[in-house]
């Protein structure tokens, strides 16, 4: 799974931020790694230098083999919170979409799931 990180002009792309985001993406989406070809993470600061409460935004888009991209976004007080929240939403969407596909096609459960 390839992780691509982009930012707007108001978020500095530091090495520690990059490695933290990549680690969080891989941990949150580990069970879907076989189906995901690429994950794009877009970080932005909606209020720029003005400051404010919930102004950090993360949009995460997963490219799943054979399907349209699945995306989720979140805003929070910090970039870390926004990333974590967006990844939770994306994981839920992937679970729903890929779970429905496997049920429909009669596939075995994915990743660390147990069969009933």
Number of C-alpha atoms within 10 A of each C-alpha: 18 14 17 15 15 14 15 13 11 13 15 12 14 9 9 9 14 15 11 13 20 18 12 16 24 17 12 16 20 15 16 19 16 13 17 20 15 17 23 17 24 17 25 21 24 17 13 14 8 8 12 12 10 16 19 24 23 26 20 22 21 25 18 20 12 9 12 9 13 16 20 19 20 21 22 19 15 15 22 17 16 23 27 18 19 25 27 18 17 22 22 13 15 20 16 11 13 18 15 12 12 13 11 9 9 9 10 11 14 16 11 9 9 8 7 4
